[in-house]
Amino acid sequence: MEAASHTVTNQAPPLVGYDVYTCDRALAEAVDRHLPAELVDGAREELRALGRASGSEQVREWGELANAFPPRLRTHDRYGRRIDEVEFHPAWHRLLGKGVAAGLTDAWGRPGGHVRRAAAFLVATQAEAGHGCPLSMTHAAVPALRAEPELAAVWEPLAASRVYERELAPVASKAGVLLGMGLTEKQGGSDVRANTTSARPLAASGEYVLSGHKWFCSAPMSDAFLVLARAPGGLTCFLVPRVLDDGSRNAFALQRLKDKLGNRSNASAEVEFDGTTWARRVGEEGRGLRTVMGMVAATRLDCVLGSAALMRQAVAQAVHHASYRSAFGGLLVDKPLMRNVLADLAVESEAATVLGMRLAAAYDSGTERDLALLRIAVPAAKYWVTKRCVPVVAEALECLGGNGYVEESGLPRLLRESPLNSVWEGAGNIQALDVLRALRTEPGALDAYLREVGEARGADPRLDRAIRGLLTELADLEGAEARARRLAERMALVLQGALLVRWAPPEVADAFCAGRLGGDGGAGFGTLPHTLDLRAVVERARPAG
């Protein structure tokens, strides 16, 4: 029996039992906007089912368990035989199985595949972000595999399969596979040209053995990995399977698992290749960087989508809490200052979602203009959106006060996860320099970008001024390396503003242009002009539940 003094009042109920997809109006509108009309109904049905599952108490519990019981490395079995396996909690496998079944590795071969898959990625990773890593790498490996049609014919259909098989086995016996990558080495970091892993050709065409060490290899229980190594002809891409065709284990020694800040449900390992590690060449010798760049670009877009998902979940939790919590004589959501904070967070979240989905749609369209846009907009978006994730999640946590600081709220897990996408696939400087490289060497990329933002010219004077200011900066690239971050930030903000002016409700676009482009906002959240329709912005961001 509970003592009278322990009666619990004025607490928000848990945000569970709701449709994550349908309640995300910005995301649902983007799917309707970017998909051909004949695909919309089917996509809605799939995404609503995934949304209900991702918002369910069961799937949320799987996410908690997968993080509470992180993976464990088993180098040897009980008899002393080397096995190099990682054990996961059953919840991890359930999450992966649901993600694979929902098509999170199936984008390249179906109509509207990238928009549908991006939306599903945004929904599923709100329940648990770590399992997005192997799903992302499997999806992104397809462009690299296509450099070797013979390999792609075997591996691509299995990568796109809706069947998750956790056991390691020869590829010919599997109904579905997961693919990873290992690019980073101890001495190299983001400078993969400094890789020293070596590849010695064998007698059979396209076959090699590798010797070296990979510093970061995520999801080491995947079925195969794309890695870079130095062949006689230079830096080359290779496919390294965990199990060989005869059923024997490839030499793939897991040295240790990383003890990470966040992303704890997902294993990241150091891997040793001992000189007998069998590999199959992907693409030509000496063209390894070109071969893997398609994979890197796709995973960078997933960094944008993953950060958008974290922001959306954090904002949903903050708005939900404020809608139930009373203080100083009324609900928090009705207090002008809290409303300003929530609206500011909601605008940032929607801008990230709209930008990520537009880039996914560019993959689907495949037009020359859209492919050129991706070349410059993906690194700019990756730079900016992933950097905004940390302050958004931290501010959302603060909206819950002390309740947000305790693990049971789920916000600390989101906060620990929030820096990851800024680091993965090249940190901020790498992305900013990639934007600069595109500006200098690919005039078609800048032209595509200017055409995209030009679609919104004349609709908002603050956006027009921001476009003119950006053009002035782009006209003189002297000393541009030192201001590459400034350029990437401005390009991302102008592009977000242009997309919101075209497609978002007026109150959202107005708030974004005022606070991000018009100079009428502060450095912190909750500093939007009080004259805006902030109530409508917050109401749009409210999740049901």
Protein Blocks (a to p, Z undefined) as FASTA:
>chain_A
ZZfklpcehiacddehiafklmmmmlmmmmmmmpcfklmmmmmmmmmmmmmmmmpmklmm
mmmmmmmmccdddfbdfkopafkpadddfklmmmmmmmmmnopabmklgghklmmmmmmm
mmmmmmomklmmmmmmmmmmmmmmmmmmmlmmmmmmmmmpcbdcfbgcdfklpcbdcddd
dfbcfklmmmlmlpcbdcdddfbehiacdedddfbdghklbfbdcdddddfkbccddddd
fbdfkopacddddfbdcddfblmlpccdddddehjaccddehjehilmmmmmmmmmmmmm
mmmmmmmmmmmmmmmmmmmmmmmpcgehiafklpmklmmmmmmmmmmmmmmmmmmmmmmm
mmmnopaklmmmmmmmmmmmmmmmmmmmmmmmmmmmmmnmmmlmpmklommmmmmmmmmm
mmggpifklmmmmmmmmmmmmmmlmmmmmmmmmmmgojamklmmmmmmmmmmmmpmghkl
mmmmmmmmmmmmmmmmmmmmmmmcfklmmmmmmmmmnopacfbehiacfkbcfklmmmmm
pccZZ
